[in-house]
Amino acid sequence: MVLEIPAPQRDASRREVSARQKTQRVEASASSPSVSATAAWLTWSLGALFFCYSFFQRVAPSVMIDPLMRDLAIGGAVLGNLSAFYFYAYAGLQIPIGLMVDRWGARILLTLGAALCALGSLCFALGDSLAAVYIGRLMIGAGAGCSFVSTLKLATAWFPPARFAQLTGMTMMLGMLGGIFGQAPLAILVEDLGWRGALMGAAAVGAVLAALIWVVVRDTPASQRPRADRVVGGPSIAAALVLVLGRPRNWALALISAAMTAPLLAFAGLWGVAWLMQVHGLPRSEAAANTSLLLIGWAVGSPLAGTFSDRLKMRKWPLLAGASLGLSALAIIIYVPAMPPAVLALLLFVCGFSCGSVAISFAIARETNDAQLGGMALAFINMSVVGSGALFQPLIGALLDWQWGGQFVDGARVYGPEAYRIAFSVLILFLLLGILAGLTIRDSRADDPSPSPNR
C-alpha cells in the first residue's frame, strides 16, 4: 500500500527544501574561507574605503576654518553654509541613489561617485571665488552620497544577512578613520601645503579610488550570476517612496539616527576644533586631535554595537542605550565650564562610542522593509543622518554670529564660551527628541533575514 501525500503538502515541502538549500548556498558562498570569501571582503573593503574617503571630505573644512574665513572673507554663518553644501547634495540625492543602487547595482554608482568627488576637490582647490568653492563642495557631496548605501548593498549581496549589522558598523568604523585623518593629520598638511594644496591631493586620491572600484568591484559573487538582486519590474519611484515614507517606524528611525549623528557632523565635523581653540586655548593640531577622539570613539563603538546587537538578537534597546549615554556625555562637555583635559578627552571618546550605535538603525530598516525597498529604505535613513549635518552646521554658525561680540584674530571671527554654549544646546534638544522617537520603535528580530512590513 502506497501512502499518497496531498499535492498542497508536497508543494509546500518542496518549497521549504528549495528555500533552505538556497539559503545554505548563499551563506556558504559568502562565509567559506575560499576565493569567494576573499573576493567578498575585497569588494566590501573598496566600497568601505570610498566611504572612508567621503568622510574625510565631510570633516575637512573643520581644520580650514581660519584660512577659509581669511581667504574668502566670510563669517561663521557663510562658512557653515559652505561646509553644509556637501550635506545638501549628499542628503538630497539619497532617495534617487537608493533607487538607482537597487536597479543598476553598486559598482557603477561607486565609480561615478569617486570620480565626481575627485572633480569637486579639484574645483574647490582651484576656486578663486565663493561661487566656485560652493560648486566644488556641492560636487564632492553629490559623489560622496553614493558611498554608504552602495557599500551596504554590496554587504547585502556578498555576505549572509546575520552579519549585516556588524558590517554596517565596520563600514562606519572606516568612515570614522577617514574623519580622523581629516582632523589632526590634515591640519598638519594644511599648515605645510595650505588648504588648496591639501585638496589637490584629495582630488588625486579620489581618481585612484574610482579606477580601483571599476576594475575590482562586482555587484554579486560570480557563483550567483545572474541573480535577481537588482529590482526588475519593482515598484515605481513614486510607489517605492510612498511605501517607505508611509511606515511610521522609518520616520522614527530617521529621527533618532539624525539626532545621534548631529554631534559628530556639527561638532566634530566643523565647530569642535574652533571651540577648543577659542574657548580652551588649544593650538590647532592639539584641538584637532582632541576632536578626533569623538571620531575614534565612533569607530570603536559602531562595529561593537552592531556585533553586540546581532548576538543579543535585539535592536531597539542597544540603540536607545547608546543614544542616552551619548546625550549624557555631550551635556557634560557643553555645560561644565572647566574640567581636566583628560576628563574632556574621555567624554569626547564616550560620546562618539555611544552614538556609534546608530549603526543598529540601518539593520532595523533592512529587517523591517521589503527586499525590493531595501536600497530606498537605507537611503531614507542615511538621508536623515546626513541631513542633520546640513541643518546643524549652518544653524550653529548662525547662532554663533548672533552672539558674536565683534572680535577678530588674524582676520577670523572669535566667539566666546557663552556663544558656543547656546549654539551647541540645539544638539542636546535634538538628541532628546530623537530618544523620544526611538521609544516608539518596536524591536525587530536580529536573527530573521526576511524583512516583513508587518513587524
FENSUL-V857799 format. One record per residue. N is the residue number from 1. SS is DSSP state (@ for helix, = for strand, . for the rest). PSI is psi in whole degrees, -180 to 180 (* if undefined). Layout:
{{N/SS/PSI} {N/SS/PSI}}
This chain:
{{1/./131} {2/./127} {3/./120} {4/./122} {5/./129} {6/./146} {7/@/-45} {8/@/-37} {9/@/-39} {10/@/-44} {11/@/-43} {12/@/-40} {13/@/-43} {14/@/-42} {15/@/-40} {16/@/-44} {17/@/-43} {18/@/-44} {19/@/-40} {20/@/-42} {21/@/-39} {22/@/-44} {23/@/-42} {24/@/-39} {25/@/-44} {26/@/-46} {27/@/-37} {28/@/-41} {29/@/-28} {30/@/-14} {31/@/-5} {32/./148} {33/./61} {34/./-172} {35/@/-34} {36/@/-42} {37/@/-40} {38/@/-44} {39/@/-37} {40/@/-48} {41/@/-37} {42/@/-42} {43/@/-51} {44/@/-39} {45/@/-39} {46/@/-39} {47/@/-44} {48/@/-33} {49/@/-37} {50/@/-39} {51/@/-36} {52/@/-47} {53/@/-41} {54/@/-33} {55/@/-34} {56/@/-47} {57/@/-34} {58/@/-42} {59/@/-6} {60/@/-41} {61/@/-17} {62/@/-25} {63/@/10} {64/./13} {65/@/-52} {66/@/-52} {67/@/-34} {68/@/-44} {69/@/-43} {70/@/-50} {71/@/-32} {72/@/-4} {73/./57} {74/./163} {75/./-170} {76/@/-41} {77/@/-43} {78/@/-40} {79/@/-42} {80/@/-39} {81/@/-39} {82/@/-48} {83/@/-38} {84/@/-14} {85/@/-32} {86/@/-47} {87/@/-32} {88/@/-47} {89/@/-46} {90/@/-52} {91/@/-41} {92/@/-25} {93/./-2} {94/@/-41} {95/@/-50} {96/@/-39} {97/@/-40} {98/@/-41} {99/@/-42} {100/@/-38} {101/@/-31} {102/@/-34} {103/@/-36} {104/@/-18} {105/./165} {106/@/-31} {107/@/-46} {108/@/-45} {109/@/-39} {110/@/-42} {111/@/-49} {112/@/-38} {113/@/-45} {114/@/-40} {115/@/-40} {116/@/-37} {117/@/-42} {118/@/-45} {119/@/-41} {120/@/-39} {121/@/-40} {122/@/-43} {123/@/-42} {124/@/-45} {125/@/-36} {126/@/-6} {127/./134} {128/./13} {129/./164} {130/@/-37} {131/@/-39} {132/@/-43} {133/@/-30} {134/@/-48} {135/@/-43} {136/@/-44} {137/@/-37} {138/@/-42} {139/@/-40} {140/@/-45} {141/@/-40} {142/@/-43} {143/@/-43} {144/@/-25} {145/./-20} {146/./-11} {147/@/-53} {148/@/-52} {149/@/-39} {150/@/-38} {151/@/-40} {152/@/-33} {153/@/-41} {154/@/-40} {155/@/-38} {156/@/-40} {157/@/-31} {158/@/-11} {159/./156} {160/./153} {161/@/-32} {162/@/-14} {163/@/6} {164/@/-47} {165/@/-40} {166/@/-45} {167/@/-34} {168/@/-45} {169/@/-40} {170/@/-36} {171/@/-45} {172/@/-36} {173/@/-46} {174/@/-34} {175/@/-42} {176/@/-35} {177/@/-39} {178/@/-39} {179/@/-37} {180/@/-43} {181/@/-28} {182/@/5} {183/@/-103} {184/@/-48} {185/@/-42} {186/@/-35} {187/@/-39} {188/@/-42} {189/@/-40} {190/@/-38} {191/@/-36} {192/@/-43} {193/@/-12} {194/@/162} {195/@/-30} {196/@/-43} {197/@/-39} {198/@/-40} {199/@/-28} {200/@/-41} {201/@/-39} {202/@/-35} {203/@/-41} {204/@/-40} {205/@/-42} {206/@/-39} {207/@/-41} {208/@/-42} {209/@/-43} {210/@/-44} {211/@/-45} {212/@/-44} {213/@/-44} {214/@/-38} {215/@/-39} {216/@/-44} {217/./139} {218/./149} {219/./-33} {220/./158} {221/./150} {222/@/-34} {223/@/-13} {224/@/11} {225/./140} {226/./143} {227/./145} {228/./56} {229/./-10} {230/./147} {231/./119} {232/./120} {233/./22} {234/./-173} {235/./153} {236/./172} {237/@/-48} {238/@/-43} {239/@/-43} {240/@/-41} {241/@/-41} {242/@/-42} {243/@/-44} {244/@/-45} {245/@/-16} {246/./-1} {247/./115} {248/@/-32} {249/@/-36} {250/@/-37} {251/@/-41} {252/@/-42} {253/@/-41} {254/@/-40} {255/@/-47} {256/@/-33} {257/@/-44} {258/@/-41} {259/@/-37} {260/@/-22} {261/@/-23} {262/@/-43} {263/@/-35} {264/@/-48} {265/@/-38} {266/@/-40} {267/@/-66} {268/@/-31} {269/@/-19} {270/@/-58} {271/@/-11} {272/@/-41} {273/@/-47} {274/@/-39} {275/@/-46} {276/@/-35} {277/@/-46} {278/@/-33} {279/./-41} {280/./-3} {281/./26} {282/./147} {283/./162} {284/@/-49} {285/@/-39} {286/@/-38} {287/@/-42} {288/@/-39} {289/@/-41} {290/@/-42} {291/@/-33} {292/@/-21} {293/@/-32} {294/@/-40} {295/@/-39} {296/@/-43} {297/@/-43} {298/@/-43} {299/@/-36} {300/@/-41} {301/@/-35} {302/@/-55} {303/@/-34} {304/@/-41} {305/@/-42} {306/@/-45} {307/@/-44} {308/@/-43} {309/@/-40} {310/@/-46} {311/@/-36} {312/@/-19} {313/./40} {314/./147} {315/./-50} {316/@/-51} {317/@/-37} {318/@/-35} {319/@/-47} {320/@/-36} {321/@/-43} {322/@/-43} {323/@/-41} {324/@/-43} {325/@/-39} {326/@/-40} {327/@/-44} {328/@/-46} {329/@/-43} {330/@/-39} {331/@/-40} {332/@/-43} {333/@/-43} {334/@/-42} {335/@/-16} {336/./114} {337/./-36} {338/./136} {339/./157} {340/./145} {341/@/-36} {342/@/-36} {343/@/-43} {344/@/-43} {345/@/-43} {346/@/-42} {347/@/-38} {348/@/-42} {349/@/-45} {350/@/-40} {351/@/-47} {352/@/-43} {353/@/-44} {354/@/-46} {355/@/-17} {356/@/-17} {357/@/-2} {358/@/-19} {359/@/-30} {360/@/-31} {361/@/-31} {362/@/-35} {363/@/-40} {364/@/-43} {365/@/-41} {366/@/-38} {367/@/-19} {368/./13} {369/./150} {370/./153} {371/@/-38} {372/@/-18} {373/@/10} {374/@/-51} {375/@/-40} {376/@/-43} {377/@/-45} {378/@/-38} {379/@/-37} {380/@/-44} {381/@/-43} {382/@/-34} {383/@/-41} {384/@/-37} {385/@/-52} {386/@/-30} {387/@/-26} {388/@/-35} {389/@/-41} {390/@/-33} {391/@/-48} {392/@/-25} {393/@/-53} {394/@/-31} {395/@/-46} {396/@/-40} {397/@/-41} {398/@/-40} {399/@/-36} {400/@/-43} {401/@/-36} {402/@/-34} {403/./3} {404/./136} {405/./4} {406/./8} {407/./141} {408/=/147} {409/=/118} {410/./39} {411/./-1} {412/=/145} {413/=/145} {414/./131} {415/./148} {416/./171} {417/@/-41} {418/@/-35} {419/@/-44} {420/@/-39} {421/@/-44} {422/@/-44} {423/@/-43} {424/@/-15} {425/@/-25} {426/@/-27} {427/@/-38} {428/@/-47} {429/@/-39} {430/@/-38} {431/@/-40} {432/@/-44} {433/@/-40} {434/@/-41} {435/@/-41} {436/@/-40} {437/@/-39} {438/@/-28} {439/./-21} {440/./-8} {441/./134} {442/./145} {443/./150} {444/./159} {445/./116} {446/./-16} {447/./5} {448/./110} {449/./-3} {450/./108} {451/./144} {452/./128} {453/./-10} {454/./-4} {455/./*}}
